[in-house]
């Protein structure tokens, strides 16, 4: 087979092998999150910064709330919030809600 074929196969496989990682958000992630949300077309980000600090601390301390982020260096490129809540159905197992998945363009 011609080398161009193998190069094409290699490039296509490499695209499939991109791994996106996520981690739990930290208090120090707030500035990068606010920068990401500043471009939001859904609604404006919280203001002033002091109020954002208070809401962020409350979010991170709240049981059953998990914020995940993906980043490139110091810049957060995506975020996802998982909120778990008690459930009287399904033998009492919690159910979860995903909110505000945002990807940087």
PEPETA-V52986 format. One record per residue. N is the residue number from 0. SS is DSSP state (A for helix, B for strand, O for the rest). PHI is phi in degrees with one decimal (none if undefined). OMEGA is omega as a letter, one per 30 degrees, with the letter a starting at -180 (none if undefined). Layout:
# PEPETA-V52986
N:SS:PHI:OMEGA + N:SS:PHI:OMEGA
This chain:
# PEPETA-V52986
0:O:none:a + 1:O:-68.2:a + 2:A:-57.5:a + 3:A:-62.1:l + 4:A:-61.4:a + 5:A:-67.3:l + 6:A:-64.8:l + 7:A:-62.3:l + 8:A:-61.7:l + 9:A:-59.7:a + 10:A:-65.1:l + 11:A:-67.5:l + 12:A:-66.4:l + 13:A:-61.7:l + 14:A:-62.7:a + 15:A:-72.9:a + 16:O:-91.7:l + 17:O:-66.0:a + 18:O:-109.0:l + 19:O:-100.9:a + 20:O:-109.0:l + 21:O:-132.1:l + 22:B:-140.0:l + 23:B:-67.7:a + 24:O:-69.8:l + 25:O:-115.8:l + 26:A:-56.8:a + 27:A:-69.8:a + 28:A:-80.4:a + 29:A:-54.8:a + 30:A:-57.6:l + 31:A:-69.0:l + 32:A:-65.7:l + 33:A:-63.0:l + 34:A:-64.1:l + 35:A:-63.7:a + 36:A:-74.0:a + 37:O:-60.0:a + 38:O:-89.9:a + 39:O:-65.2:l + 40:O:-96.6:a + 41:O:-80.3:l + 42:O:-161.6:a + 43:O:-70.4:l + 44:O:-71.8:a + 45:O:-63.1:l + 46:O:-137.3:f + 47:O:-76.1:a + 48:A:-58.7:l + 49:A:-62.2:l + 50:A:-68.7:l + 51:A:-60.7:l + 52:A:-58.4:a + 53:A:-64.7:a + 54:A:-64.9:a + 55:A:-64.4:l + 56:A:-61.2:l + 57:A:-63.6:l + 58:A:-61.2:a + 59:A:-66.9:a + 60:A:-86.6:a + 61:O:-74.4:l + 62:O:-61.6:l + 63:O:83.0:l + 64:B:-116.1:a + 65:B:-130.8:l + 66:B:-112.2:l + 67:B:-110.2:l + 68:B:-133.2:l + 69:B:-117.4:a + 70:B:-138.4:l + 71:B:-122.3:a + 72:O:68.7:a + 73:O:-97.1:a + 74:B:-99.7:l + 75:B:-79.2:a + 76:B:-110.2:l + 77:B:-157.4:l + 78:B:-146.3:l + 79:B:-149.9:l + 80:B:-109.7:l + 81:B:-110.7:l + 82:B:-114.9:l + 83:B:-106.1:a + 84:B:-142.9:l + 85:O:-61.9:a + 86:O:-144.0:l + 87:O:-76.8:l + 88:O:-94.5:l + 89:A:51.9:l + 90:A:58.9:l + 91:A:83.9:l + 92:O:-66.9:l + 93:O:-66.8:l + 94:B:-117.6:a + 95:B:-125.9:l + 96:B:-126.8:l + 97:B:-100.2:a + 98:B:-139.1:l + 99:B:52.2:l + 100:B:-78.1:a + 101:B:-133.1:l + 102:B:-119.8:l + 103:O:-69.3:l + 104:O:-95.3:none
